[in-house]
Amino acid sequence: MRHLPRLIISAVTALALGVGIPAISAPQGATAVPATQPMSPRATYSNPLDLDLGGGRTAEQCADPDVIRSQNPADAAWYLYCTRDVIDSSLRNPDGSLVFSSIPSYRSTDLVHWSFVGEALPTRPAWIGDGDMWAPDVAYVGGRYLLYYTATNTVTPGGGSAIGVATSDSPAGPWVDSGGPVVEPMPAPGNTDPNDRRWVYDPELLTVGGQNYLYFGSYYGGLSVRRISADGLHSDPASQVQVAIPNRYEGTHVVQHDGWYYLLGSATNCCNGPLTGYGVFAGRSTSPTGPFVDRTGASLLDSRVGGTPVLHQNGNRWVGPGHVTSAVDAAGQEWMLYHAVDRTDPYVPGAGTYTKRPVLMDPLDWKNGWPVVRGGAGPSDSPQPAPTVVAGQRPGYIPSFVGPPPRGPKLPAYSDEFGGHAMDAAWTWLRDPGPATRSVSRGVLNWQMQQADLGPDAGAAGLPLRALPQGDYTVETRVSTTVPRDGCCQNYAQGGLVIYQDDANFVKLAVTSIWETRQTELGKRETAEGPGYPTYGNSVGGPVGQWTVLRLTRTHTATENVYTASTSRDDGATFDTAGTWTTPLSATPPRLGLVSMAAAGFTTTFDYVRVYGAPRGHSGGGGGS
């Protein structure tokens, strides 16, 4: 497996912790859990969802969730499945190691309160050797239930990941493994080394007109889809179609709406503690095999990779929301279930940096033909109207749509249009790379990229800095780089904005080259919690254009700065959100900086740098509720 960039490494610590660890046992009689009582239509719920293990215990997490409604009229319930993980850190094996549960499953009649059913696959199938089992996807095909899962390794020559499948007559199990892969290990596209295997991860089954399709893949190799046999147990390698470029997406979920197929994929690092920046994007097609394009027309296969934002962190305690599944309640409202990280409680107790990912739920809405979560507001962290569980009841949830943050009037004293022959005198240089590296002419700043990164280590990149106004504001620039539109690998070559506290603490929004992709990246660097803890995290935004407008909007709470990013490739006519990072309020205010760095031989062009005040009547608050 080749080294992948920090932006998109899928660091699932559970694999390292879980190999060879016995599974947790289901509580006595767990498969006969009584149905929970339906809630009233005006009932509320709060994230994370309640996963009852019995005996007063609650599951601590449910990563990579998948949900299905029972097809048995006598069992009016939903079933939830999670990746193989630690669900109760108080339980230990005789050697003191954590107890892992192999695809834990739960049952609910209201989508809010869940009761533990058991482990779907308590015994590791022999064909996966010491591999793990991740990211279940359960479907009802041909009168029975199929449970697809990621096998992270196999005993086949050369090993490699694959997709397995188990069958059952009930969503509660018992499940019988098929004994082999439904999608086998394979090299990455264009790779001639048979032992260098792509990531065959994250299955998603879709049935259209009696034909089954299975989506799979992750960062190394991208996303693909194959036709699957009528019984769901075999795939046709000759039918395989690439649907997303490598180094951008994983965790496929496909939703049908108004004649379109929407492919939802998760991007960046799933498991980086409080610096997890996972987010969800969509492309759509009239065919289940694509091509999928976003709202701007950018393809998910393009080097300037497409993706319309669906779900991002919003400044409350939840970061890294992603790997989604969906359900429909009795009123026809769609709901999205996903995992996220509580930045105030990010790690499994007693397990170092093993990131804990509880399951959340929020409404899935449609705005101008595109999916958004909670009207675009993102993860909720306060009581919300609960799903409707009885047909004919009045829904408690009514959509209310939000967009990117507004901006106020331009502040010329803090802005630079690059109208002369030099940068504005308000800029001061930290580690000036020299006047020969930059020029101002014809209304733009051209600045050669430095072969250096920004951080506390020796040899850090230089940057120009200037003061920011008091209160809330929006910073905006329009940038282009000379990095080729296509090709690999000008890794991390980037240009953009930084809100700079010091070399170890900043928020950055830039156009960035990552392997064969060009992406907009919202990064955050903070002082480490301790040795071995993360210091850098990132999310990504909408697609890159020949010119890309980057915006960072600062709001605040009583204790934190709240920085929300937006990007545009149509010169600001429309914006896509790119998530939110928070930083502590400081007696020393941060400064505005520019970056052009991380690769030599290229140039960043800045058309302008503009600072806007808060909108009139703006309350000054921030963070998502």
Buried (B, 14 or more C-beta within 10 A) or exposed (E): EEEBBBBBBBBBBBBEBBBEBEBBEBBEEBBEBEEBEBBEBEBEBBBBBBBBBBEEBBBBBBBBBBBBBBEEEEBEBBBBBBBBBBBBBEBEEEEEBBBBBBBBBBBBBBBBBBBBBBBBBBEBBEBBBEBBBBBBBBBBBBEBBBBBBBBBBBEBEEBBBBBBBBBBEBBBBBBEBBEBBBBBBBBBBEBEEEEBBBBBBBBBBBBEEEEBBBBBBBBBBBBBBBBBBEBBBBBEEEEBBBBBBBBBBBBBBBBEBEEBBBBBBBBBBBBBBBBBBBBBBBBBBEEBBBBBBBBBEBBBBBBBBBBBBBBBBBBBBBBBBBBBBBBEBBBEBBBBBBBBBBBEEBBBEEBEBBBBBBBBBBBBBBEEEBBBBBBBBBBBBEEBBBBBBEEEBEBBBEBEEBEBBEBBEBBEEBBBEBEEEEBBEBBEBBEEBEEEBBBBEEEBBBBBBBEBBBBEEEEBBBBBBBBBBEEBBBBBBBBBBBBEEEEBBBBBBBBBBBBBBBBBBBBBBBBBBBBBBBBBBBBBBBEEBEEEBBBBBBBBBBBBBEBBBBBBBBBBBEEBBBBBBBBBBEEEEBBBBBBBBBBEEEEEEBBBBBBBBBBEEBBBBBBBBBBBBBBEEBEEEBBBB
